[in-house]
Amino acid sequence: VYTFALCFVLILIVYIIAFVQKYSRAETCGMILASSFMNNGNYGTPVALLLFGTAGFDFAIILMVIQQLVMCTVGVYYAAKGGEEGDGIKFAIRSVRRMPTVYGAIAGTLFQICHIPIGDALTKAVDLVADATIPTVMIILGMQLAKISLRSIQKSKVTLSILIKLCISPCVSYIFTLFLPLDEMMKQIIIIMAAMPTAANTTMYAVQFNTDPDFVSSATLISTLLSLVTLPLIFTIVL
């Protein structure tokens, strides 16, 4: 509930900004991709392990899995909705239905509940695909960034996106923690995870559906670089 609530609050903020700035549908959806989804995977979970040990790492993994489900549904929806080839809401919903991650999560949950073993061969095949995920994302992000020059970066949009992602997001998360029945460590992890930079997966979605990919990839890179400054400040405040 928290993960979806945080996502939709950030999306609402983007819609307000888009209305004031008179963004197009593609620009609005690109801003949503860059501002509403955080890198809780290869960035957030190691940070949680460093700060809180294995107990914090386990909780961060749960947040990461749920965040991936949000990205594979809400994120894909807005990426498809803002794409040049999209025909609106129907196309976006069809794109979400075609995402295999959700079906894999449902199947995995059922196998876990029913204690069904999947065998070493299938496990190895899944591990091989999983191990290739992050390198593939990084390659696509690098290919996209290689086409961008400093002059072409949309500075005002990137600034707004980074402000939402690195500043407003942890503040909204802090407000949620005031009402959540969690212990102190979990509340700290939730706030820190919300302060993570833009998820690299959003670049893949933006490229796939051609939803302002130059802006999304620029926001991903710059927010990641600036997080080296903002995250230590968050640590100081939260811990």
Disulfide bonds with the S-S distance in Angstrom:
none
